Amino acid sequence: MKILCLNGINLNMFGKRDPAQYGTITLAEIDAQVKKLGTELGAEVTCFQTNFEGAMVEKIHEAHTEKVDAVMINAGAWTHYSYGIRDALAILKCPIIEVHMSNIHAREEFRHHSVIAEIAKGQIAGFGVGSYLLGLRAAVSAIKAAA
């Protein structure tokens, strides 16, 4: 079972950016926890982060070509406006799980809307690194349910 964990714009700054919202955990630490849980769940997890929208789209296209079993994505600010990333994700035939460290619905109004939500299997937000771990469990569950 292959799962791709995508992280978007500015998320490489976890641990440095707005600790009140995101805590002090770094993206490398999040990736390590996700990969460890993936191993426990029998999934091979690949993590990818970029600040370049085109690179994110290319990685999603690659996921389609490689027929990954699920995609977990925290698109960062792109969540709220990137139709390019949304349309790339819509090409996928696998479950998409949207995750966010903070509760986007309890923050600034512009963060309340996700262009990804309508094509995602589900959205998990507000649990810090736990959002990623819950998202991974949801991805594995969705893969098993489809089998």
Secondary structure as UniProt FT lines:
FT   STRAND          2..9
FT   HELIX           11..13
FT   TURN            14..16
FT   HELIX           19..22
FT   HELIX           27..40
FT   TURN            41..42
FT   STRAND          44..49
FT   HELIX           53..65
FT   TURN            66..67
FT   STRAND          70..76
FT   HELIX           77..80
FT   HELIX           83..91
FT   STRAND          96..100
FT   HELIX           104..106
FT   HELIX           109..111
FT   HELIX           117..119
FT   STRAND          122..125
FT   HELIX           129..146
//
